[in-house]
Amino acid sequence: MSTSNEVSPEVFTSRQTCSGGDEHGDTRTSSRRVLGGRSKRVLDVLVALFGLVLLSPLFMLIACAIKITSPGPVLFGHTRIGYAGQPFRCWKFRSMVVDGQDLLDRYLAEHPDEHHAWVTERKLKNDPRVTRIGAVLRTYSVDELPQLLNVLAGSMSLVGPRPVVRDELSLYSDAVQFYLSAHPGITGLWQVSGRSDVGYDKRVELDKSYVQNWSLFLDCVILVRTIPAVIAARGSY
């Protein structure tokens, strides 16, 4: 796996046709075009702008709660891999303690059974880094609302594959070409299909299926289904 700031072109180039490419199925260019094109981008910008205006009071309330209950910044930016292997800063409301990585390393060293879960799923049910207010934010995915800024910036989409770190690309195996053909999404098939109750292999299958079957209608369906999934907090931790 390359350790440079970009994924090699050989990994990204696909011989398979991905949805959102040439309407006549031209495989020579489909892997180089971002999934959904202009129509998906227009939907992203309009909904993101509306959401930021509508939710601005909630943003202020959450920011105050974070500052009062835990020392450190309100927002947390983590490097994720986006379209065509380009790294970007993915924004969230901070839901963990500031020295989270050191705390995680100590916790995994003391709990080897949890180490396996972390390596295979990249999530922990009882993550020691999560603050009390952070646990509430994560339960209802409110911590991800700042990603609307990523959508406006063009590094993410409202709907798409779950944004991953570079080390996770190897877990996608041959399906990595599908992940790299789209902008990562705030929500997606994984989020409306059980979230953390779904194993990583199934998550990869869902991301691949989304890209292969993309349509603007599918994006709208996922956005609508996201609301009850978030409210019910299914598979959230």
SERODREN-606873 format. One record per residue (C-alpha): residue in three letters; x, y, z. Coordinates in pm, whole numbers, plus 32768, in hexadecimal, padded with zeros to 4 digits. Example, Ala and Ser with C-alpha at 12.3 -4.5 7.8 and 13.67 -1.06 7.14 Angstrom:
REM SERODREN-606873
Ala84CE7E3E830C Ser85577F9682CA 
//
This chain:
REM SERODREN-606873
Met800080008000 Ser8089814F7F98 Thr80E4823B80AF Ser80E383737FD7 Asn7FD184777FE0 Glu7F2083DA7EB7 Val7EAF827E7E5D Ser7F6682047D2A Pro7EB182257BD9 Glu7ECD80AC7BA9 Val7DF280757CDA Phe7CF081767C6F Thr7CD2811A7AFD Ser7BBB80217ACB Arg7B587F5079A3 Gln79FA7F2F7A27 Thr78E9802B79DE Cys787380F07B0D Ser772581A47B1C Gly774183177AE1 Gly783782EE79C4 Asp77F2830D7851 Glu768282CD780A His76E581E276EE Gly77BA810E77D7 Asp791081857761 Thr79FB80D47853 Arg7B2281A577E1 Thr7AA682DA7897 Ser79AD825A7999 Ser7AB782137AA1 Arg7B3E83757A83 Arg79F484297AB7 Val796D846C7C0C Leu782F83AD7C54 Gly76F0846B7C06 Gly778C85917B52 Arg76E386E37B4B Ser758786757BB6 Lys760A85D87CF8 Arg76DF870C7D3D Val75B687F87D16 Leu74E9872A7E0F Asp760F87267F01 Val764188A07EFD Leu74D088F97F1C Val748C880A803C Ala75D2885E80F0 Leu758D89D580E2 Phe742989A3815F Gly74A188BA8273 Leu75AE89A782EF Val74B78AC88308 Leu73A689F783A8 Leu748C894C84A2 Ser75628A788503 Pro74B68A9F865B Leu74F9892E86A1 Phe7664895C8639 Met768B8A748738 Leu75E889A6884B Ile76C8887B8809 Ala77FE895787FC Cys77AC89E78952 Ala776B888D89E5 Ile78BA880B8967 Lys797F893389EC Ile78D689248B42 Thr78FF87AC8B76 Ser7A5287618ADF Pro7B9588268AA7 Gly7C018846893E Pro7B7D88C287F0 Val7A1288A88783 Leu7A6188108631 Phe7B4286EB85E3 Gly7BDA86B9848D His7C5C85648427 Thr7D04850A82DD Arg7C3084238207 Ile7C5683A480A3 Gly7B66842F7FA1 Tyr7B2184237E2F Ala7C4783A47D5C Gly7D1183647E97 Gln7D3084D07EFA Pro7D57850B8073 Phe7C7886118114 Arg7C278694826E Cys7ADC85FD82E1 Trp7A3386D883E7 Lys796A866A8515 Phe78FC86F88660 Arg7A04867A8751 Ser79778551880E Met7ABC84CF88A4 Val7BC485438998 Val7CE786088909 Asp7DF184FD8951 Gly7D1783F188B4 Gln7E21833087F4 Asp7EFF82FB8924 Leu7DD2828E89EE Leu7D68819C88DD Asp7EC4810388C5 Arg7ECC80C58A3D Tyr7D6B80388A3C Leu7DB27F438920 Ala7EF57ED589C8 Glu7E337E898B07 His7D0D7DE68A52 Pro7D947CFF8940 Asp7C367C7A88F6 Glu7BCC7DD88896 His7D017DFB87BA His7C767CF686CA Ala7B2A7DAF86B4 Trp7BE07EF38669 Val7CB57E5A8556 Thr7B917DAF84A8 Glu7A797EAB84D8 Arg7B327FF48522 Lys7A33803B8636 Leu7A0B7FE987A6 Lys78C17FC68860 Asn795F8052899C Asp7A5881498911 Pro7B1481E58A37 Arg7B5C83218971 Val79F0838E8956 Thr797A84A38A3E Arg782284A18AE2 Ile779885AD89FB Gly784D850088DD Ala779383BC8920 Val7648847188F1 Leu76BF851B87B3 Arg773A83D38721 Thr75FD8316877C Tyr753083F98699 Ser764B844485A1 Val763585B585F9 Asp77B185C0860F Glu77BC859B8493 Leu76EF86D28443 Pro782687AC8405 Gln786586CF82D7 Leu776787AC8228 Leu789488968209 Asn7951877E8159 Val782B8758806C Leu783388C98013 Ala79AC88B57FE1 Gly797C87937EF0 Ser7A4786917FB3 Met791185D0801E Ser77AF858C7FA8 Leu766B8571806B Val76578402800A Gly777A831D7FBB Pro7868821A8047 Arg78CF824081B2 Pro7A0F831781BE Val7B3A8243821F Val7CA382798288 Arg7DBD820381A5 Asp7DFE80C3826A Glu7C998050822B Leu7CBC805080B0 Ser7D667EFC80C1 Leu7C2A7E708161 Tyr7B6A7EC88024 Ser7C427DE27F4E Asp7BC67DE57DE4 Ala7A9E7EC07E45 Val7B847FE77E8C Gln7B5280617D25 Phe79E2809D7D72 Tyr7A2F815A7EB3 Leu7B27823A7DFD Ser7A32828D7CE6 Ala794C83527DCD His795984637ED0 Pro792983D0802F Gly77D3841C80C3 Ile7747849D820A Thr764B838381EB Gly762F8250810F Leu75B080EE80F1 Trp76838085821D Gln75E6818B82FE Val7481812482A5 Ser74CB7FAE82B3 Gly752C7F87841F Arg7669805D843B Ser77587FBD8535 Asp76827E82854A Val76F97E3B83E7 Gly784B7D8F83C3 Tyr79627E3382FC Asp794C7D3F81D8 Lys77DA7D8A81B6 Arg78247EFD81C7 Val79137ED780A1 Glu78057E1C7FDF Leu770B7F338026 Asp77FE803F7FB0 Lys78417F7C7E70 Ser76CE7F437E35 Tyr768680B57E65 Val7782811B7D5C Gln771280117C68 Asn75A2806D7C89 Trp75BA81E37CBF Ser74A082CA7C5A Leu742684187CD9 Phe72E983677D49 Leu73B982737E19 Asp7464839A7EC4 Cys731284307F1B Val729582E27FA4 Ile73CB82BD8081 Leu73A984228101 Val723F83E18163 Arg729582938206 Thr73B0833782C9 Ile72BD8401839F Pro720C82D9844A Ala73568217845C Val73F98335851C Ile72CE836D85FF Ala72BF81FA8655 Ala743A81F9868B Arg745280A085EE Gly75B3801185FF Ser76478152868A Tyr7777815A876E 
//
